[in-house]
């Protein structure tokens, strides 16, 4: 009898232990997070076993994704914009997933500039992939580019594609777009003659306002016309999201169009990347705790833990430990979004920009019922 009781007790204890281990695995499947006292970063794993489990899972899915012969095909995912809203961060992070592959030139400009080259050309720009891999390209100007029927053309030519759209504060976006244009070679820039964003706004805020119709609205037709005839206008009109969005949501629904908040992509990329993985129907291999702020510019990077990342160097704050992170280019991206960045414009023009966008932001909220913090 004592032997039976002892056996039952051992079984119960073993069951409790297995449940406890399973609970730890489920609740801590992500790399752990802790705060260091001397720098504002997220860091570390709590136990090596957890990392080994994640690497084993990663390798399992990597093997699955590479199990068939590679071929070229049209993209499964298209990033349609918005320009200067964090689309590069979006694709830089999601492309780390073993299921996601991107062209050598991530921005193809096919549907807005090269459509006459045909779908065979478009396919030729894509990487070779297996049946288990997904191709993603992103061309931010798609969102606001002519022709008006561009969404319908994409739907016709790539009917099963899923689209991702990133929206952000239109005031900050317009300034970032100006800086982007300003640093182009003079023969390619549309704002060379303006020494500052204020100089540009002195001309273009009034110019945009003159395109109002009889109902005091800016129409998609007018915006498309200025895109062709006066491209510098788009630095402002791109942020009139409620003008551009209807043609997209009338063609694509929530099952094939994901709309992300670009401000949160900058401040909380882990959550946004999680949403992308769910939307694309791929396993959540990239987790919020994988992201860490770059101390130089304050923007987030991702730890490549699946590829021998040196956690000890980070924990010990070793010299140059951040060189092991996957980050955006510090010279080309996030110029106005880093920790010392700001919109370098007078308060007068800030007010004018907010007034320009206010009614369109309200319309955007009505369309999406998403309360963006910049509305």
C-alpha positions as CSV (number, residue, x, y, z in Angstrom):
1,X,0.0,0.0,0.0
2,X,2.8,2.4,0.9
3,X,4.5,1.5,-2.4
4,X,1.3,2.4,-4.3
5,X,0.9,5.7,-2.4
6,X,4.5,6.5,-3.1
7,X,4.1,5.7,-6.8
8,X,1.0,7.9,-7.1
9,X,2.8,10.7,-5.3
10,X,5.7,10.4,-7.7
11,X,3.3,10.5,-10.7
12,X,1.6,13.6,-9.3
13,X,4.9,15.3,-8.7
14,X,6.2,14.5,-12.1
15,X,3.0,15.8,-13.7
16,X,3.3,19.0,-11.7
17,X,6.9,19.4,-12.8
18,X,6.1,18.8,-16.5
19,X,3.2,21.3,-16.3
20,X,5.5,23.8,-14.7
21,X,8.1,23.4,-17.4
22,X,5.4,23.7,-20.1
23,X,4.1,26.8,-18.4
24,X,7.6,28.3,-18.4
25,X,8.0,27.5,-22.1
26,X,4.7,29.0,-23.1
27,X,5.0,32.2,-21.0
28,X,8.6,32.7,-21.7
29,X,8.9,31.5,-25.2
30,X,10.2,34.9,-26.1
31,X,13.7,36.1,-25.2
32,X,13.4,37.7,-21.7
33,X,13.5,41.5,-21.1
34,X,15.4,43.3,-18.4
35,X,16.5,46.9,-17.9
36,X,20.1,47.9,-17.4
37,X,21.0,50.8,-15.1
38,X,23.4,52.6,-17.4
39,X,21.6,52.6,-20.7
40,X,18.1,52.7,-22.1
41,X,17.9,49.4,-23.9
42,X,16.0,46.2,-23.6
43,X,18.3,43.2,-23.2
44,X,18.9,39.6,-22.7
45,X,17.7,36.1,-22.3
46,X,17.1,34.7,-18.9
47,X,18.1,31.0,-19.6
48,X,20.1,29.4,-22.4
49,X,17.5,26.7,-22.8
50,X,14.9,29.2,-24.0
51,X,17.2,30.4,-26.7
52,X,18.0,26.8,-27.8
53,X,14.3,26.1,-28.1
54,X,13.8,29.2,-30.3
55,X,16.7,28.3,-32.5
56,X,15.4,24.8,-32.9
57,X,12.0,26.1,-33.9
58,X,13.7,28.6,-36.3
59,X,15.7,25.9,-38.0
60,X,12.6,23.7,-38.2
61,X,10.8,26.3,-40.2
62,X,13.9,27.3,-42.2
63,X,14.1,23.6,-43.3
64,X,10.4,23.5,-44.2
65,X,10.7,26.7,-46.2
66,X,13.6,25.3,-48.3
67,X,12.1,21.9,-48.9
68,X,11.2,22.3,-52.6
69,X,12.9,23.5,-55.8
70,X,13.3,27.2,-56.3
71,X,11.5,29.2,-59.0
72,X,10.7,32.8,-59.8
73,X,7.2,34.1,-59.4
74,X,5.2,37.3,-58.8
75,X,5.3,38.7,-55.2
76,X,3.0,37.5,-52.5
77,X,3.3,40.7,-50.5
78,X,3.5,44.3,-51.7
79,X,4.2,47.3,-49.5
80,X,2.3,50.2,-51.1
81,X,3.6,53.1,-48.9
82,X,3.4,55.6,-47.5
83,X,6.7,57.1,-48.5
84,X,8.7,58.4,-45.4
85,X,6.5,56.6,-42.9
86,X,8.8,53.7,-41.9
87,X,8.4,51.3,-44.8
88,X,12.1,50.6,-44.8
89,X,12.0,49.6,-41.2
90,X,9.0,47.4,-41.9
91,X,10.7,45.4,-44.6
92,X,14.1,45.4,-42.9
93,X,12.6,43.6,-39.9
94,X,10.1,41.3,-41.5
95,X,12.6,40.1,-44.1
96,X,14.6,38.5,-41.3
97,X,11.9,35.9,-41.1
98,X,13.0,32.6,-42.8
99,X,9.7,32.6,-44.9
100,X,10.2,36.1,-46.3
101,X,12.4,36.9,-49.3
102,X,12.9,40.2,-51.1
103,X,14.3,41.4,-54.5
104,X,17.8,42.8,-54.6
105,X,16.2,46.1,-55.3
106,X,13.3,46.1,-52.8
107,X,11.5,49.0,-54.6
108,X,10.6,47.9,-58.1
109,X,8.4,50.9,-59.2
110,X,6.7,48.5,-61.6
111,X,3.1,49.5,-61.3
112,X,3.7,53.2,-61.4
113,X,6.7,53.6,-63.7
114,X,7.6,50.4,-65.5
115,X,4.2,48.7,-66.2
116,X,4.8,48.8,-70.0
117,X,7.6,46.3,-69.5
118,X,5.1,43.6,-68.7
119,X,4.6,41.0,-66.0
120,X,7.4,38.9,-67.3
121,X,9.8,41.7,-66.5
122,X,8.2,42.2,-63.1
123,X,8.7,38.5,-62.3
124,X,12.3,38.7,-63.5
125,X,13.0,41.2,-60.7
126,X,11.9,38.8,-58.0
127,X,14.2,36.3,-56.2
128,X,14.0,32.6,-56.7
129,X,12.0,31.0,-53.9
130,X,10.6,27.6,-52.8
131,X,6.9,26.9,-52.4
132,X,7.2,27.6,-48.7
133,X,8.7,31.1,-49.1
134,X,6.9,34.4,-49.7
135,X,8.2,37.2,-51.8
136,X,7.8,40.8,-50.7
137,X,8.5,44.0,-52.6
138,X,7.7,47.5,-51.5
139,X,7.3,50.6,-53.5
140,X,6.1,53.4,-51.2
141,X,4.9,55.8,-54.0
142,X,2.2,53.2,-55.1
143,X,-0.1,54.7,-52.5
144,X,-0.4,58.1,-54.1
145,X,0.7,57.4,-57.6
146,X,-1.3,57.7,-60.8
147,X,-3.2,56.2,-62.5
148,X,-6.3,56.3,-60.3
149,X,-7.0,52.7,-61.2
150,X,-3.6,51.5,-59.9
151,X,-5.1,49.4,-57.1
152,X,-7.4,47.6,-59.6
153,X,-4.4,46.9,-61.8
154,X,-2.5,45.3,-58.9
155,X,-5.6,43.3,-58.0
156,X,-5.9,42.1,-61.6
157,X,-2.2,41.2,-62.1
158,X,-1.4,39.8,-58.7
159,X,-4.8,38.7,-57.4
160,X,-3.6,36.8,-54.4
161,X,-1.1,39.4,-53.2
162,X,-1.4,40.8,-49.7
163,X,-0.8,44.6,-49.3
164,X,0.8,46.4,-46.3
165,X,0.3,50.1,-45.9
166,X,2.1,52.3,-43.3
167,X,0.5,55.6,-42.3
168,X,2.2,58.3,-40.1
169,X,1.9,61.8,-38.9
170,X,1.5,63.8,-42.1
171,X,3.3,66.9,-40.7
172,X,6.4,64.9,-39.8
173,X,6.1,63.0,-43.1
174,X,6.1,66.1,-45.2
175,X,9.3,67.4,-43.6
176,X,11.0,64.0,-44.0
177,X,10.0,64.0,-47.6
178,X,11.4,67.4,-48.1
179,X,14.8,66.4,-46.6
180,X,14.7,63.3,-48.8
181,X,14.2,65.4,-51.9
182,X,16.7,68.1,-50.8
183,X,19.7,65.7,-50.6
184,X,19.1,64.3,-54.1
185,X,21.5,65.5,-56.9
186,X,20.3,68.8,-58.3
187,X,19.2,67.3,-61.6
188,X,16.9,64.9,-59.7
189,X,15.6,67.1,-56.9
190,X,12.3,69.0,-57.2
191,X,13.1,71.4,-54.3
192,X,16.7,72.5,-55.2
193,X,15.7,76.2,-55.3
194,X,14.4,76.2,-51.7
195,X,17.0,76.7,-48.9
196,X,14.7,75.4,-46.2
197,X,11.4,73.7,-45.5
198,X,10.0,77.1,-44.6
199,X,10.9,78.5,-48.0
200,X,9.2,75.6,-49.7
201,X,6.1,76.0,-47.5
202,X,5.9,79.7,-48.3
203,X,5.1,78.7,-51.9
204,X,3.5,75.3,-51.7
205,X,0.9,75.6,-48.9
206,X,-0.9,78.3,-50.9
207,X,-0.4,76.3,-54.1
208,X,-2.1,73.2,-52.6
209,X,-4.9,75.4,-51.3
210,X,-5.6,76.8,-54.8
211,X,-6.4,73.3,-56.0
212,X,-9.5,73.2,-53.8
213,X,-12.7,72.5,-55.7
214,X,-16.0,74.4,-55.4
215,X,-16.8,72.5,-52.2
216,X,-13.5,73.5,-50.7
217,X,-12.0,70.0,-51.1
218,X,-8.9,68.7,-52.8
219,X,-9.9,65.9,-55.1
220,X,-8.0,62.8,-56.2
221,X,-8.2,64.0,-59.8
222,X,-6.4,67.2,-58.8
223,X,-3.8,65.4,-56.8
224,X,-3.1,63.0,-59.6
225,X,-2.7,65.9,-62.0
226,X,-0.2,67.7,-59.8
227,X,1.8,64.4,-59.4
228,X,2.6,64.6,-63.1
229,X,2.8,68.3,-63.6
230,X,4.3,69.6,-60.3
231,X,5.8,66.7,-58.3
232,X,7.0,68.9,-55.5
233,X,3.3,69.3,-54.5
234,X,3.2,65.7,-53.5
235,X,5.4,66.5,-50.5
236,X,2.2,67.9,-49.0
237,X,-0.6,66.1,-50.9
238,X,0.7,62.6,-50.1
239,X,-0.3,63.2,-46.4
240,X,-3.9,63.8,-47.4
241,X,-4.6,60.1,-46.7
242,X,-8.4,60.3,-46.8
243,X,-8.1,61.3,-50.5
244,X,-5.9,58.5,-51.5
245,X,-7.2,55.7,-49.3
246,X,-10.7,55.1,-50.8
247,X,-9.4,53.6,-54.0
248,X,-7.4,51.1,-52.0
249,X,-10.0,50.0,-49.5
250,X,-12.6,49.8,-52.3
251,X,-10.4,47.2,-54.0
252,X,-8.8,45.4,-51.0
253,X,-10.4,44.4,-47.7
254,X,-8.9,43.6,-44.3
255,X,-8.0,40.1,-45.4
256,X,-5.5,41.4,-48.0
257,X,-4.7,44.9,-46.8
258,X,-3.0,45.5,-43.5
259,X,-2.8,49.2,-42.3
260,X,0.0,49.9,-39.8
261,X,0.7,53.0,-37.7
262,X,4.1,54.2,-38.7
263,X,4.7,56.1,-35.4
264,X,4.3,52.8,-33.6
265,X,6.5,51.0,-36.1
266,X,9.2,53.4,-34.9
267,X,8.4,53.2,-31.2
268,X,7.2,49.6,-30.9
269,X,8.4,47.6,-33.9
270,X,8.0,44.3,-32.1
271,X,4.2,44.6,-31.9
272,X,3.9,45.8,-35.5
273,X,6.1,42.9,-36.8
274,X,3.9,40.6,-34.8
275,X,0.8,41.9,-36.6
276,X,2.5,41.4,-39.9
277,X,3.4,37.8,-39.1
278,X,-0.2,37.1,-38.2
279,X,-1.6,38.9,-41.2
280,X,0.7,36.9,-43.5
281,X,-0.1,33.6,-41.8
282,X,3.4,32.8,-40.9
283,X,4.7,31.7,-37.4
284,X,5.6,34.4,-34.9
285,X,9.3,33.7,-34.9
286,X,10.2,37.4,-34.4
287,X,9.2,38.6,-31.0
288,X,9.0,42.0,-29.2
289,X,12.0,41.2,-27.0
290,X,14.2,40.8,-30.1
291,X,14.3,44.5,-30.6
292,X,16.8,46.9,-29.0
293,X,17.4,50.6,-29.3
294,X,20.6,51.8,-31.1
295,X,22.3,54.0,-28.5
296,X,23.7,56.3,-31.3
297,X,20.4,57.3,-32.8
298,X,17.7,55.9,-30.6
299,X,16.1,53.9,-33.4
300,X,15.3,50.2,-33.0
301,X,17.4,47.4,-34.3
302,X,16.9,43.6,-34.2
303,X,19.1,41.1,-32.5
304,X,19.9,38.2,-34.9
305,X,19.7,35.6,-32.2
306,X,19.2,32.8,-34.8
307,X,22.6,33.5,-36.3
308,X,25.0,33.3,-33.3
309,X,24.3,36.7,-31.8
310,X,26.7,37.6,-29.0
311,X,24.4,38.2,-26.0
312,X,27.4,38.3,-23.6
313,X,28.9,41.3,-25.5
314,X,25.6,43.2,-25.0
315,X,25.2,42.3,-21.4
316,X,28.8,43.2,-20.6
317,X,28.5,46.4,-22.6
318,X,31.5,45.4,-24.6
319,X,33.0,48.0,-27.1
320,X,31.1,47.9,-30.4
321,X,28.6,45.3,-29.3
322,X,26.0,47.1,-31.3
323,X,27.7,46.3,-34.6
324,X,26.2,42.8,-34.3
325,X,22.7,44.2,-34.5
326,X,20.6,44.5,-37.7
327,X,19.8,48.2,-38.1
328,X,18.6,50.7,-40.7
329,X,21.3,52.6,-42.5
330,X,22.3,55.5,-40.3
331,X,23.2,57.7,-43.3
332,X,20.1,57.1,-45.4
333,X,17.2,56.2,-43.1
334,X,15.7,57.8,-40.0
335,X,17.3,61.2,-40.7
336,X,14.5,63.1,-39.1
337,X,13.3,60.3,-36.7
338,X,16.4,59.7,-34.6
339,X,16.6,60.8,-31.0
340,X,18.0,64.2,-31.9
341,X,15.8,64.7,-35.0
342,X,13.1,67.3,-35.2
343,X,10.9,69.1,-37.7
344,X,13.0,72.1,-38.4
345,X,10.3,74.6,-39.3
346,X,8.7,77.7,-37.8
347,X,5.7,77.4,-35.5
348,X,3.7,79.5,-38.0
349,X,4.1,76.8,-40.6
350,X,3.5,73.9,-38.2
351,X,0.1,75.5,-37.4
352,X,-0.6,75.9,-41.1
353,X,0.3,72.3,-41.8
354,X,-1.9,71.0,-39.0
355,X,-4.7,73.1,-40.3
356,X,-4.2,71.8,-43.8
357,X,-4.4,68.1,-42.7
358,X,-7.0,68.4,-39.9
359,X,-10.2,67.8,-41.8
360,X,-8.6,65.0,-43.8
361,X,-7.3,63.3,-40.7
362,X,-10.9,63.4,-39.3
363,X,-12.1,61.7,-42.5
364,X,-9.4,59.1,-42.2
365,X,-10.6,58.3,-38.7
366,X,-14.2,57.9,-40.0
367,X,-12.9,55.5,-42.7
368,X,-10.8,53.3,-40.5
369,X,-12.1,53.9,-37.0
370,X,-8.5,53.8,-35.9
371,X,-7.5,56.5,-33.4
372,X,-4.0,57.4,-34.6
373,X,-2.4,59.6,-31.9
374,X,-1.5,62.3,-34.5
375,X,-5.1,62.8,-35.7
